[in-house]
Amino acid sequence: MADPILSVSGLSSGYGDFQALFDVSLTVPEKSVLGLVGANGAGKSTLFKAVMGLLPRARDMVTFRGQPIGDVHPERMAQMGIVMVPEGRRLFRSLSVEENLRLARDHGRAGDWTPERVYELFPILGEKRRQPATALSGGQQQMVAIGRALVANPAVILFDEISLGLAPIVVNDVYAALPPIVDSGISAVVVEQDVDRVLKLAQTLVCLSEGKVALSGPTESFTKAQLTAAYFGE
């Protein structure tokens, strides 16, 4: 297996006095997809927020390309090469599709991903580039959120619930874009409620239950019964 580009080691974090994560560890290999699954409230989004510096974490609990980054401020993460597609998309309401993409590009790193390349990946965005991003359909807004992450030219993208609330046909379109993204050299961590969909995409899998790692390893090494037991904390 390839060397890890992102590692989490013994991560414990939470909100004020409430501890939501307990000694969580995982590794994301270069140019691969890690699936992160678990029931609602298992700690998946909290883990992403901690990795991104939006919640407390010690310096050595998160490493990027072997270097501790637990003390890096959130606003520096994109420049370092780690970005997140957040649940709910959080697009800039007053900006067009193109303005959302160009703003992200200006705050990211130099690289091959440009707004024009995003339009090749999602042609509908090219057609609607001058429209307000939040006037688009939910699926199209999700494409903008993914495009916004791409134009920052990251090494790692954290996808938080990218299929949530979308029609099945739209989910298929969004997931069809992920292999080309990984093929371009980007690693991904994908939070998803649909375990079957993650199993088709990811090389490795981590299941969280009540803030702890219940299962972790290569995707093909688990039976459906093991996944179900870990998912529901049985």
C-alpha positions as CSV (number, residue, x, y, z in Angstrom):
1,M,0.0,0.0,0.0
2,A,1.2,3.5,-0.7
3,D,2.7,5.7,2.0
4,P,0.1,7.7,3.9
5,I,-0.4,11.4,2.9
6,L,-2.6,12.1,5.9
7,S,-2.6,10.4,9.3
8,V,-4.6,10.8,12.4
9,S,-3.2,9.3,15.6
10,G,-4.9,9.1,19.0
11,L,-7.2,12.0,18.2
12,S,-9.5,13.0,21.0
13,S,-11.6,16.1,20.6
14,G,-15.0,17.6,21.1
15,Y,-17.1,20.7,21.9
16,G,-16.3,22.4,25.1
17,D,-16.8,20.0,28.0
18,F,-18.4,17.4,25.6
19,Q,-15.9,14.8,24.3
20,A,-17.0,13.5,20.9
21,L,-13.9,11.6,19.7
22,F,-11.9,9.1,21.7
23,D,-8.4,8.0,20.5
24,V,-9.3,7.9,16.8
25,S,-6.5,6.8,14.4
26,L,-6.5,6.4,10.6
27,T,-4.3,6.7,7.6
28,V,-5.0,8.0,4.1
29,P,-2.7,6.5,1.5
30,E,-1.5,8.7,-1.4
31,K,-3.9,8.8,-4.4
32,S,-6.6,6.7,-2.8
33,V,-10.0,6.9,-1.2
34,L,-10.8,6.2,2.4
35,G,-14.4,5.6,3.3
36,L,-15.6,6.9,6.6
37,V,-18.9,5.5,7.8
38,G,-21.0,5.3,10.9
39,A,-24.5,6.0,12.2
40,N,-25.7,9.6,12.8
41,G,-23.8,11.0,15.8
42,A,-20.9,8.6,15.4
43,G,-18.4,11.5,15.1
44,K,-17.6,11.6,11.4
45,S,-18.2,15.3,10.8
46,T,-16.5,16.1,14.2
47,L,-13.4,14.2,13.0
48,F,-13.3,16.3,9.8
49,K,-13.6,19.5,11.8
50,A,-10.8,18.4,14.1
51,V,-8.5,17.6,11.2
52,M,-9.2,21.0,9.7
53,G,-8.4,22.8,12.9
54,L,-12.0,23.9,13.6
55,L,-11.9,21.9,16.9
56,P,-9.1,21.4,19.3
57,R,-6.4,18.8,18.6
58,A,-2.8,18.4,19.8
59,R,0.0,19.1,17.4
60,D,1.1,15.5,16.8
61,M,-2.4,14.1,16.4
62,V,-2.6,15.0,12.7
63,T,0.3,14.7,10.3
64,F,0.4,15.6,6.6
65,R,3.2,14.0,4.5
66,G,4.8,13.0,7.8
67,Q,4.8,16.4,9.3
68,P,2.7,17.3,12.4
69,I,0.1,19.9,11.6
70,G,-2.1,19.8,14.6
71,D,-1.1,23.4,15.4
72,V,-1.9,24.7,11.9
73,H,-4.7,27.3,11.8
74,P,-7.8,26.5,9.6
75,E,-7.1,29.3,7.2
76,R,-3.8,27.8,6.3
77,M,-5.0,24.3,5.5
78,A,-6.0,25.0,1.9
79,Q,-2.6,26.5,1.2
80,M,-1.0,23.5,2.7
81,G,-3.0,21.1,0.5
82,I,-6.0,19.9,2.6
83,V,-9.6,21.1,1.9
84,M,-13.1,20.1,2.9
85,V,-16.3,19.9,1.0
86,P,-18.6,20.6,3.9
87,E,-22.0,19.1,4.6
88,G,-24.6,21.7,3.3
89,R,-22.1,23.0,0.8
90,R,-21.8,26.6,2.3
91,L,-21.5,28.4,-1.0
92,F,-21.2,32.2,-1.1
93,R,-24.7,33.3,-1.7
94,S,-23.9,36.7,-3.3
95,L,-21.4,35.2,-5.8
96,S,-21.9,33.5,-9.1
97,V,-20.7,30.0,-9.8
98,E,-17.5,31.3,-11.5
99,E,-16.9,33.8,-8.7
100,N,-17.1,31.0,-6.1
101,L,-14.5,29.0,-8.0
102,R,-12.2,31.9,-8.6
103,L,-12.2,33.0,-5.0
104,A,-11.2,29.5,-3.9
105,R,-8.5,29.4,-6.6
106,D,-7.0,32.6,-5.3
107,H,-6.8,31.2,-1.7
108,G,-5.4,27.8,-2.7
109,R,-2.3,26.5,-4.4
110,A,-1.1,26.7,-8.0
111,G,-1.9,23.6,-10.1
112,D,-3.7,22.0,-13.0
113,W,-7.2,22.4,-11.6
114,T,-8.8,25.6,-13.0
115,P,-12.4,26.7,-13.3
116,E,-12.3,25.6,-16.9
117,R,-11.2,22.1,-16.0
118,V,-14.1,22.0,-13.5
119,Y,-16.5,22.9,-16.3
120,E,-15.1,19.9,-18.2
121,L,-15.8,17.7,-15.3
122,F,-19.3,19.2,-14.7
123,P,-20.4,20.7,-18.0
124,I,-23.7,22.0,-16.5
125,L,-21.6,24.4,-14.4
126,G,-20.1,25.9,-17.5
127,E,-23.5,26.6,-18.8
128,K,-24.5,28.3,-15.5
129,R,-21.2,29.9,-14.6
130,R,-22.7,33.4,-14.4
131,Q,-25.7,32.5,-12.3
132,P,-25.8,32.9,-8.5
133,A,-24.4,29.6,-7.1
134,T,-27.2,29.2,-4.6
135,A,-29.8,29.6,-7.3
136,L,-28.8,26.2,-8.8
137,S,-30.4,22.9,-7.9
138,G,-29.0,21.0,-4.9
139,G,-27.0,18.6,-7.1
140,Q,-25.5,21.5,-9.1
141,Q,-24.6,23.3,-5.9
142,Q,-22.8,20.2,-4.7
143,M,-20.9,20.2,-8.0
144,V,-19.9,23.8,-7.3
145,A,-18.8,22.9,-3.8
146,I,-16.6,20.1,-5.2
147,G,-15.3,22.4,-7.9
148,R,-14.4,25.0,-5.3
149,A,-12.3,22.4,-3.5
150,L,-10.6,21.3,-6.7
151,V,-9.5,24.7,-7.9
152,A,-7.6,25.1,-4.6
153,N,-5.4,22.2,-6.1
154,P,-5.3,20.2,-2.9
155,A,-3.5,16.9,-2.2
156,V,-6.4,15.7,0.0
157,I,-10.1,16.5,-0.1
158,L,-12.5,15.6,2.8
159,F,-16.0,15.0,1.4
160,D,-18.6,15.3,4.1
161,E,-22.0,13.7,3.2
162,I,-21.8,14.7,-0.5
163,S,-24.9,12.7,-1.4
164,L,-27.1,14.0,1.5
165,G,-30.5,15.2,0.3
166,L,-29.8,14.5,-3.4
167,A,-31.9,12.5,-5.8
168,P,-30.3,9.1,-6.7
169,I,-29.6,10.0,-10.3
170,V,-27.8,13.2,-9.1
171,V,-25.8,11.1,-6.6
172,N,-24.7,8.9,-9.4
173,D,-23.4,11.9,-11.4
174,V,-21.5,13.3,-8.3
175,Y,-19.9,9.9,-7.6
176,A,-19.0,9.4,-11.2
177,A,-16.7,12.4,-10.8
178,L,-14.7,11.0,-7.9
179,P,-12.5,8.5,-9.8
180,P,-11.2,11.1,-12.2
181,I,-10.5,13.4,-9.3
182,V,-8.4,10.6,-7.6
183,D,-6.8,9.8,-10.9
184,S,-5.5,13.4,-11.1
185,G,-3.4,12.7,-8.0
186,I,-5.8,13.8,-5.2
187,S,-6.5,11.6,-2.2
188,A,-10.0,11.6,-0.7
189,V,-11.8,10.8,2.5
190,V,-15.5,10.3,1.9
191,V,-18.1,10.4,4.6
192,E,-21.2,8.5,3.4
193,Q,-24.3,6.9,4.9
194,D,-24.6,4.5,2.0
195,V,-22.1,1.8,2.9
196,D,-22.6,-0.1,-0.3
197,R,-21.7,3.0,-2.4
198,V,-18.5,3.5,-0.3
199,L,-17.5,-0.1,-0.7
200,K,-17.5,0.3,-4.5
201,L,-15.3,3.4,-4.3
202,A,-12.9,3.2,-1.4
203,Q,-9.8,1.1,-1.0
204,T,-9.8,1.4,2.8
205,L,-12.6,1.8,5.3
206,V,-13.0,3.2,8.8
207,C,-16.2,2.8,10.8
208,L,-16.9,5.1,13.8
209,S,-19.2,4.2,16.6
210,E,-19.9,6.6,19.4
211,G,-16.7,8.5,18.7
212,K,-14.4,5.5,18.5
213,V,-13.0,3.4,15.7
214,A,-15.1,0.2,15.5
215,L,-13.5,-1.2,12.4
216,S,-10.6,-0.2,10.1
217,G,-8.8,-1.8,7.2
218,P,-8.8,-2.7,3.5
219,T,-12.4,-2.6,2.2
220,E,-12.3,-6.1,0.8
221,S,-11.3,-7.6,4.1
222,F,-14.7,-7.1,5.8
223,T,-17.9,-9.1,5.5
224,K,-21.3,-7.4,5.3
225,A,-22.1,-8.8,8.8
226,Q,-18.9,-7.3,10.3
227,L,-19.8,-3.9,8.7
228,T,-23.3,-4.0,10.0
229,A,-22.2,-4.9,13.5
230,A,-19.6,-2.1,13.6
231,Y,-22.0,0.4,12.1
232,F,-24.7,-0.2,14.7
233,G,-22.2,-0.7,17.6
234,E,-23.2,-4.3,18.1
